[in-house]
Amino acid sequence: MQWLPVTFVIMLSLILVVAIHPAEASCTAEGEWCYEFVEINSSSDEVLVGDQLEWNVGIMPGGKETDGIAEVHLTVSNQGKEVHSDFVSKMTKNGSADTVQFSFTPSTTGQYSALFEITPPERRNNHVFDSQTIYFTVKGESDGSNGSLDADYPYAKDEKGKKIDDGKIGQTITLSAVRHNNSEEKQSQITIIEIRDSENTTVFLQIKEDTLEPGSHTETNTSWIPDQAGEYEIRSFLVSDFVNPSQITPVRTSNLTITA
């Protein structure tokens, strides 16, 4: 993306002061300005750590004014935590679609969201003309030998083996994850089961190395006794080995509420 020098932009704004106006916070039939997304195209549906992901974002201006300026914002989050942000200021012509580009290179695996917003310059009055969210998964780099391994979303069970979404302080809770070996050979792997609190701090971690039989669907279980109330996230994924570890399944999560 090529950026214009600041002085050039200022001069251009002065020259076109009659025709160019910042987009105002109005998006009604009578309003001066209205923007909407017409398309958001991604460069890839499958993303690995270290891959550059690119988006072509189409916007359409409307309203009474002829030409205007608006901002297109991108906010990328991993597991609900913001990891990247960017924006492009765009001069548009009424009734003529335009396109802006964004790129992002993930450094960790996980469940990501990309929030796109069209706003007035400097987010005037905190107004948002239009917003769209795209969800995508970033996987670890695999050597191919474990490509047939997979795992379901983790879940919690009570003392009777019943699946639960909430528990109590001091209760023995079983954390479970089902692994799948879809190949015709035995495969070794490491299962990670983790619990994070609402501050994204790890409060429990279980690491188990074992071998899955061909065509097997194997449940792994571990126990956790919570000592504080709150909202928790159960996380689970598979890793190849301890010597040269690589993540071979995405991080899958489920929520658990603990009360007094």
C-alpha positions in Angstrom: 0.0 0.0 0.0 1.4 3.4 -1.0 0.8 6.3 1.4 0.7 9.9 0.2 3.0 12.5 2.0 1.2 14.4 4.7 2.0 17.8 3.1 0.5 16.6 -0.2 -2.7 15.4 1.5 -3.1 18.8 3.3 -2.5 20.7 0.1 -5.0 18.5 -1.8 -7.6 19.0 0.9 -7.2 22.8 0.6 -7.5 22.7 -3.2 -10.6 20.6 -3.1 -12.2 22.2 0.0 -15.4 22.9 -1.9 -15.9 19.4 -3.2 -14.4 17.2 -0.4 -16.1 16.9 2.9 -15.6 14.6 5.9 -18.3 12.0 6.2 -20.8 13.1 8.9 -22.4 10.8 11.4 -25.6 10.4 9.5 -26.9 7.4 7.6 -30.6 8.1 6.9 -32.4 8.5 3.7 -32.3 12.3 4.2 -28.7 12.3 5.5 -25.7 13.6 3.8 -23.7 10.5 4.2 -24.1 6.7 4.2 -21.5 4.0 3.8 -21.8 0.2 3.6 -19.6 -2.8 2.8 -20.3 -4.4 -0.5 -17.8 -7.3 -0.2 -14.9 -8.6 1.9 -12.7 -11.1 0.1 -10.0 -13.1 1.9 -6.8 -14.3 0.2 -7.1 -17.7 1.9 -9.6 -19.9 3.8 -6.9 -21.9 5.6 -4.3 -19.9 7.6 -1.1 -21.2 9.2 1.1 -19.4 11.7 3.4 -17.1 9.8 1.2 -16.9 6.7 0.2 -13.4 5.5 -3.6 -13.1 5.2 -4.9 -10.3 2.9 -8.4 -8.8 2.6 -9.9 -6.8 -0.2 -12.6 -4.7 1.3 -15.2 -3.0 -1.0 -17.2 0.0 0.3 -20.1 1.9 -1.3 -20.8 5.6 -0.3 -24.2 7.2 -0.6 -26.1 10.2 0.7 -26.6 13.7 -0.7 -22.9 14.8 -0.9 -20.9 14.1 -4.1 -17.4 13.4 -2.7 -16.3 12.5 0.8 -13.7 11.1 3.2 -14.3 8.1 5.5 -12.1 5.7 7.4 -12.1 1.9 7.1 -10.9 0.2 10.3 -9.7 -3.3 11.0 -9.4 -4.9 14.4 -8.1 -8.4 14.7 -8.6 -10.4 17.9 -7.5 -13.8 19.1 -9.7 -15.5 21.7 -11.3 -12.1 22.3 -8.0 -10.3 22.9 -7.0 -7.5 20.4 -3.8 -8.4 18.6 -3.7 -6.1 15.6 -5.4 -2.9 14.4 -5.1 -0.7 11.3 -7.2 1.8 9.3 -7.2 3.5 5.9 -8.6 7.0 5.2 -10.4 6.9 1.9 -11.7 9.7 -0.4 -14.7 8.4 -2.2 -17.2 9.4 -4.9 -20.9 9.2 -4.3 -22.4 6.1 -5.8 -19.1 4.7 -6.9 -17.8 1.6 -5.1 -14.1 1.6 -3.9 -11.7 -1.0 -2.5 -9.2 -0.9 0.3 -6.7 -3.5 1.3 -5.5 -4.9 4.7 -3.0 -7.6 5.6 -2.2 -9.5 8.8 0.3 -12.2 9.7 -0.6 -14.3 12.8 2.2 -15.4 15.1 0.1 -17.8 17.2 -2.7 -20.4 16.6 -6.2 -19.8 17.8 -9.7 -18.7 16.9 -9.6 -15.3 15.4 -12.0 -12.6 14.5 -11.5 -9.7 12.1 -13.8 -6.7 12.7 -14.2 -4.2 9.8 -15.8 -0.8 10.4 -16.5 2.3 8.3 -16.5 5.5 10.4 -16.2 9.2 9.9 -12.7 10.7 10.1 -11.2 10.2 13.6 -14.3 8.2 14.5 -16.2 11.4 14.9 -19.0 11.1 17.5 -18.1 7.4 17.8 -20.4 6.8 14.8 -20.1 3.6 12.7 -21.7 3.5 9.3 -21.3 -0.2 8.8 -19.5 -3.1 10.4 -18.8 -6.7 9.5 -17.0 -9.5 11.4 -15.2 -12.4 9.8 -14.1 -15.5 11.9 -11.1 -17.7 11.0 -8.9 -20.3 12.5 -5.1 -20.2 12.5 -3.4 -23.6 12.7 0.1 -24.6 13.6 2.7 -25.6 11.1 2.4 -29.4 10.7 5.1 -31.8 9.2 2.3 -33.7 7.5 2.8 -36.9 9.5 0.1 -36.0 11.9 -2.3 -34.5 9.4 -4.9 -37.2 10.2 -5.1 -36.3 13.9 -7.9 -34.2 15.2 -9.7 -33.3 18.4 -13.1 -32.2 19.4 -14.1 -29.2 21.6 -13.3 -29.8 25.3 -16.1 -30.1 27.8 -16.6 -30.4 31.6 -18.4 -33.2 33.5 -19.7 -33.5 37.0 -19.1 -36.3 39.4 -21.8 -38.4 37.7 -20.3 -37.9 34.2 -22.9 -35.5 33.0 -21.8 -32.6 30.8 -22.0 -29.3 32.5 -21.6 -25.6 31.7 -21.4 -24.4 35.3 -20.0 -25.7 38.6 -19.3 -24.6 42.2 -16.2 -23.8 44.2 -14.7 -27.0 45.7 -16.5 -29.3 43.2 -14.4 -32.0 41.4 -14.9 -31.2 37.7 -13.7 -33.6 35.0 -12.3 -32.0 31.9 -12.5 -34.1 28.8 -11.4 -34.0 25.2 -11.9 -36.6 22.5 -9.0 -37.2 20.1 -9.3 -38.8 16.6 -6.8 -40.8 14.7 -8.2 -41.1 11.2 -5.2 -42.9 9.8 -4.4 -46.6 9.5 -1.3 -46.4 11.6 -0.6 -45.7 15.3 0.2 -42.1 16.0 1.8 -40.5 19.0 0.8 -37.0 20.2 0.6 -34.8 23.2 -2.8 -33.5 24.5 -2.9 -30.1 26.2 -5.9 -29.2 28.4 -5.8 -25.7 29.9 -8.1 -23.5 31.9 -7.9 -19.7 31.7 -9.7 -17.2 33.9 -11.4 -14.0 32.8 -8.0 -12.2 33.0 -6.6 -14.7 30.4 -4.4 -16.2 33.1 -3.7 -19.9 33.1 -5.0 -21.5 36.3 -4.8 -25.1 35.3 -2.6 -27.1 32.8 -2.6 -30.8 32.0 -0.1 -32.3 29.5 -0.5 -35.9 28.4 1.6 -37.9 25.9 0.2 -41.1 24.5 -0.3 -43.1 21.4 -3.6 -43.4 19.5 -4.6 -46.6 17.8 -5.5 -46.7 14.1 -9.0 -45.4 13.5 -9.6 -44.7 17.2 -11.6 -42.0 18.9 -10.1 -41.7 22.4 -11.3 -39.5 25.3 -8.7 -38.1 27.7 -9.8 -36.9 31.2 -8.3 -34.9 33.9 -9.7 -33.4 37.2 -9.8 -29.8 38.4 -11.2 -28.4 41.6 -11.9 -24.6 41.3 -11.2 -22.4 44.3 -12.6 -19.1 42.9 -15.9 -18.1 41.3 -15.8 -16.6 37.9 -16.0 -17.2 34.1 -13.4 -19.7 32.8 -12.4 -20.9 29.4 -11.4 -24.5 28.8 -8.8 -24.8 26.0 -7.5 -28.0 24.3 -5.2 -28.8 21.4 -2.7 -31.4 20.2 1.1 -31.1 19.9 3.4 -33.4 17.9 6.1 -34.2 20.5 8.5 -32.7 23.1 11.6 -32.7 21.0 10.4 -30.6 18.0 6.9 -29.6 19.1 4.5 -28.3 16.5 0.8 -27.6 17.1 -1.2 -30.0 14.9 -4.8 -29.0 15.8 -6.3 -25.6 16.4 -7.0 -24.4 19.9 -10.6 -25.3 20.6 -12.4 -23.8 23.6 -15.6 -24.0 25.6 -16.9 -21.8 28.5 -17.4 -22.8 32.2 -19.0 -20.7 34.9 -18.0 -21.3 38.6 -20.2 -20.0 41.4 -19.8 -19.9 45.2 
